[in-house]
Amino acid sequence: MLLRRLLLFAAALLLVGALASALAPREDAGRPASEAPRGDGSPLIPAPVVRAVLPRDRVVEAEVGDVVELQVDAAAPDRAEIPRLAVEAPADVGVPAQLTFVADRPGRFGVRLRFSGEKVGVIDIGGGT
């Protein structure tokens, strides 16, 4: 009698698992996520990436929608920041700050080291196309 109940319980668990698997949403496994169609049927196109090192590249140009990856060097422990974009990261000697963000609005944005007050560069984001 106990064996019969265990077998029925195991069968019920298998049935529940099969139903959950059948009803779970699935991703399109046939293509990478970066090429998955948008609502209009066209594929997604990866955003361009703009890479720069500050203070060497004092003016960094990007367009709205670009991914911006900045490396900011510091001569002492500090904090690199772009205040108007609310982006910041710690920096130290030999360990540059890594600032990564999506350029979501046009304009010129200053990049500085917070504690030293040093201006290390400018991000110039164009309106895009």
C-alpha positions in Angstrom: 0.0 0.0 0.0 2.8 2.4 0.9 4.6 1.6 -2.4 1.5 2.3 -4.4 1.2 5.8 -2.7 4.8 6.6 -3.4 4.4 5.6 -7.1 1.3 7.8 -7.4 3.1 10.7 -5.7 6.1 10.3 -8.1 3.8 10.2 -11.1 2.0 13.3 -9.9 5.3 15.1 -9.5 6.3 14.1 -13.1 3.0 15.4 -14.4 3.3 18.7 -12.7 6.9 19.1 -13.9 5.9 18.3 -17.5 3.1 20.9 -17.3 5.4 23.6 -15.9 7.9 22.9 -18.6 5.3 23.1 -21.4 3.8 26.3 -20.1 7.1 28.1 -19.4 8.0 31.0 -21.8 10.8 30.1 -24.2 13.5 32.2 -25.9 14.2 31.8 -29.5 17.1 29.3 -29.3 17.7 29.6 -33.0 19.4 33.0 -33.0 21.5 35.0 -30.5 19.7 37.6 -28.3 21.4 40.4 -30.1 19.7 39.4 -33.3 16.3 38.7 -31.8 13.5 40.5 -33.7 12.0 43.6 -32.3 8.3 44.3 -32.2 8.4 45.4 -35.8 10.2 42.2 -36.9 13.6 43.8 -37.6 16.7 42.4 -35.8 18.3 44.3 -32.9 21.6 45.9 -33.9 24.3 46.2 -31.2 25.1 49.7 -30.1 28.4 51.2 -31.2 31.0 51.3 -28.3 33.2 54.4 -27.8 36.3 53.7 -25.8 38.7 56.3 -24.5 41.3 57.0 -21.8 41.2 60.2 -19.9 43.0 62.6 -19.5 44.9 61.7 -22.8 41.8 61.8 -25.0 40.6 65.1 -23.5 37.4 65.3 -25.7 35.6 62.1 -26.3 32.9 62.2 -29.1 29.9 59.9 -29.0 26.4 59.8 -30.4 23.1 59.3 -28.5 22.7 55.5 -28.2 26.4 54.7 -28.1 27.9 52.7 -25.2 30.7 54.8 -23.7 33.6 53.1 -21.9 36.0 55.5 -20.2 39.1 54.7 -18.3 40.2 57.6 -16.1 43.7 57.7 -14.6 44.4 59.3 -11.3 47.7 60.3 -9.6 46.2 59.6 -6.1 43.2 57.8 -4.7 40.1 59.7 -6.0 36.7 59.3 -7.6 36.1 59.9 -11.3 32.7 61.4 -12.1 30.5 62.9 -14.7 28.1 64.7 -12.4 25.4 65.7 -15.0 25.1 62.1 -16.0 25.3 60.7 -12.5 28.2 58.3 -13.4 31.1 57.7 -11.1 33.7 55.1 -10.1 36.7 54.9 -7.8 40.2 55.5 -9.1 43.7 55.0 -7.7 47.3 55.0 -8.8 47.7 52.2 -11.3 44.0 51.3 -11.0 42.0 53.6 -13.3 38.3 54.3 -12.9 36.1 52.4 -15.3 33.1 54.5 -16.3 30.6 52.7 -18.6 27.2 54.1 -19.6 24.8 54.6 -22.5 24.9 58.1 -24.0 21.2 58.8 -23.6 21.1 62.5 -24.3 23.1 65.1 -26.3 25.3 67.7 -24.8 28.8 68.3 -23.4 29.6 66.7 -20.1 32.7 67.4 -18.0 34.6 64.5 -16.5 36.5 65.3 -13.3 38.3 63.8 -10.3 36.1 64.7 -7.3 38.6 65.0 -4.5 41.4 66.8 -6.4 38.9 68.9 -8.4 41.0 68.1 -11.6 39.1 68.3 -14.9 40.3 65.4 -17.0 38.1 65.6 -20.1 34.8 66.2 -21.8 32.2 63.9 -23.3 30.6 65.5 -26.4 27.4 63.6 -27.2 25.9 64.4 -30.6 22.2 64.1 -31.4 22.6 60.9 -33.4 20.7 60.1 -36.5 
